[in-house]
Amino acid sequence: MLSVVLGRWGESPVVVRNADVPHEAASTMKVAVLAAVYRSGLALDAAVPVVNRFKSAVGDGSYVSTFDWDNDPEPWRLLDGGSASLRWLAERMVTHSSNLATNLCLAQVGQEAVARVWRQAGATHSASPRGIEDHAARAAGVDNRVTARDLARLVRSLEPELLALLERNSWRVDLAAGLPPGTRIACKNGWIPGARHAVAVVHPADTAPYLLAVCYTGPLASGADHGDPAARLLARISARAWARRHALDRRGPARAR
C-alpha cells in the first residue's frame, strides 16, 4: 500500500493518494513526541537519567529498548549512571532516530501529551499510544499508527524551531535522496521490515516550499538502514515531486492518483 500527500506549504494538497489509510508508524511517531517535549513546559536543559526500563502502556509490566534495533549508539554510552539533557535527547530522537532517546523523552512527557499533539494537529487516524518495543502493548492491540494526511497535518503544526531540527536529520536515503544535492529539506523518516515512511518540507531555491508525505507498507521494505528497495521507491517519488514543483502553484481541488 502506497499513500501520498503533496502540496505547496501552507496550502491544500494537489496530489492525494490513499491519504487516510493507516500504516504502522515506525519512527515517524517521533515527530509527535518531539512536539510534546517542546510544548511540555519542562526544563529542556535539565538532566535526565539515562535508563533502559520503561513502563508499558498496558498492565503493570515494563519493557526495554534493544541496542541492535536502534539507529544511534550515543545515548547508550550514557547508561549505568549517566544523564543527558532533555533537549539533547529530543534532538538525537529526530536527527539520528534514537529509539532509546525516544523512550526516555516519552517517559518524561507521558502518553497524553503526545496524544494532545496529534489532536492539536487535526489528525483523524493517527496516534502514538506506546513506546518503541513495548511488545506487550502491541500484543494487546495498542499500536502506533499514521496516515500520510495526518503526517502532513502534524508537520504543518510544528513550530519553526522544530522544523529547523528536522533539517538536521542525518538519515537521507529516501525523500532527500530524490532531490538535487544541497537542497534544503526538513524531514523525518521511519522504517521497519514491511514499512518505510517519510514526511518532508522541501525548500527549492526557485519556488515556494512544498510538503510531501509518503507512507509505504509492503514487501519492498526490507527494514535495512541502507539499501532498502522501499527507500529507493520513496526517492523516485520525491524526484517526481521535485520535477513538478512549479506546477504546484496551480491551485485546484486535490485529486487522487
N, C-alpha and C positions, 0 to 999 in steps of 0.2 A: 504493500500500500504506500503510495506516494501522495503527500499533501504539500501544497504550495500556496503561499500568500506573497504577493509582490505589489508594491505601490510606492508612490512618492511619499517621503517622510512628511507626516502631518496631514495626509490626505487619505481618502478611501482607496483601498486596493483596486488595481485594474486587472489583476490576474488572481483568480481564486480556484483552487482545485482541492477537493476533499478537505476543506479547511477545518471542519468541525469533527473529523474522525479522530478519536483518541488514540494515542500511542504511549507506550512505556516511556517515561520521561528521560531516563538516563540522567546525564549531568546537566541538562538544561534546567532542571529544578533548582540548580544553584543560583540562578538569577533571582528567583523569588526569595531565597534565603539571604542573598546579598542585600536586597532592598529591605528585608525585615531587620537586618543588623543595623543598617544606617538610619532607619526610622525608629529604632527601639528606644532612643534616649540614653542607652548605656554609654559609658565612657569608653570610647574606641581605643584609647591608649592604655587602658587598664590591663594588667597582666592576667591571663587566663591559664590555669594549669593544663598542661598537655597530657591528657589521659586517653586511654583506649578502652573505655567501657561506658555504654550509654543505655539509658532506659528505653525499653521497647515501647512502641506506640500501642501495644496491646498487652494486657495482663501485667504481671509484676516482674517479668523477666528483663533481661538485658541482652545487648549484642555488642560486637566489636567490629572494627574495621580490619581489613586484611591488607598487609603491605603489598602483596603480589597483585592485588586488584586495584591498587592506587596508581596515580599518574605522577605523583610528586613526592620525592623522598625527604624533602626538607622538614616538614612538620614532624616526621618520625624520628628525626635526630634529637628532638626535644623531649621524648618520652623519658620516663623514670626520673621525675623530679623537675623537669624543665617547664618553662612557661613562655607564652608569646602574647603580644597584644592582640586584642580582638580585631583591630584594624588589619594587622599583618595576616591573621588567619583568613579574614574575609577576602583579602587580596589574593592569597595563594589559592583560595577556593575557585576564583574565576580566572586568574591569569595562568595557573598551572593545573587547574581542575582537581585540586587535592580533595580526596574523599575524607581523610581524617580531619582536615580543617573544616570541611562542611559539617560533619557531625558535631564538632566542637562548637561551631557557630550556632547550629540548630539547638544544641543543649543550652546555650546562653539565652536565646530569644524565645524559644518554645514554639510548638506547632501552631498555636492560634495566631501568633504574629505573622507567620508565613501564610496562613490561610487568609488573613486580612489583606496581605499584599495582593493576592490573586483577586479578591473581591474588589479592592480599590481599582485594579486594572480593568475590571469589567469582564473577567474571564467567566465563561459559562460551562466549560467541560474539563477544566484543568485543576489539579490540586497536588500538593506535596505533603501528604499526611504522615510520612515516615522518613526516617533517616536511611542513609545508604547502607546496605547489607543488614537491614532489620528483617531477617528472614522469617521470623515468627509473625511479624505483621503482614508480610507479603503472603504467607501461607494462609492467613486469616482473611485475605482479600483486601487488605489495606495497601493500595498501590499508588505510586506517583505517576500521574497521567498528564499529558499535554496534548494540545492540538496546535496546528500551525497558526490558526487565527488567534488563539489565546497567547501564544508566544509573541506574536506581533503586538497584541494589546499590552502585554507585560513590558516589553521593551519601550513602547511608546510612553509608558507611565513613569519611566525612570528619570531620576534627577540627572542633570548634566555631569555631576561628579561621578555617578555610577556608570554612565555611558563612557566617560573617559577611562574608567578602569577596564571596561570591556575592550577598549582599543589596545590594551596591553596583553590580551590573550595570546599565549605562546603557541597554541595548537592551531595551525593554519593549513591543514591538509584537505579541507573540504571547501567551504564557500570562499575563503580567502585565496585558495589555490586557483580559482577560476578567474581571478582579477589580474590586471596588469601589475607587475612588481611595483611596490611603493604606494599602491592605492590605499588611502585611509579607510579603515574598517573597524567598527566596534562590533564584536561578535562573541557568542558563546555557543559551543557545540557540546554534544553528548553522544556517546557510543557504547554499546554493549553488543554481545552476539545477538544478531537479529534486528538491530535498530541502529540508525545513525540519523541525528537531527542537528540542525544549526539555525540560528537566527542572527541577523546582522543588519546594522545600519551602514550603508556604503556611501562614501563621500567622494564622488568624482570631481575632478578639477574643472570640468567643463559643463557641469549642470548641477541641479539641486540634488541633495541626498535622497536615497531611496531605501526602503525597508524590504528585506527578503527573509522569509521563514520557510524552511523546508523540513519536513519530517518523513523519514523513510523507515518502514518496517518490512523486512523480507529477507530472503536468502543471500542477497548480495552483501549484507552487513556481517562481516567476519568478527567484528569486535576488536580487531587489531588497531593499535595506536597508529601505525603507518602501514600503507599498502592495502588498506581496506577498499574493496571494489565499490562499496557504497559511498565512501568518501569521494571517489572519482566521479560517481554519479552526481553528487551534490556540487562538485566543482564544475561539471558541464552545465548544470542548471544555472549556477552563478555566472558562468561565462555568457550564457544566452541572455540572462537578465542584463548584464553589462552591455551587451551588444544593442539592446533596445532601450537603453537608459534615457535617451532623448524622447522616445515615444511615450514614456510615462507621463509626460506633460500634457498629453491629450486626454483630458478628463472625460469620463463617461462611466456608465454602470459597470460594476465588477462582472467579470464573465468567467465561467468555469471552462476548463480545458482538460 
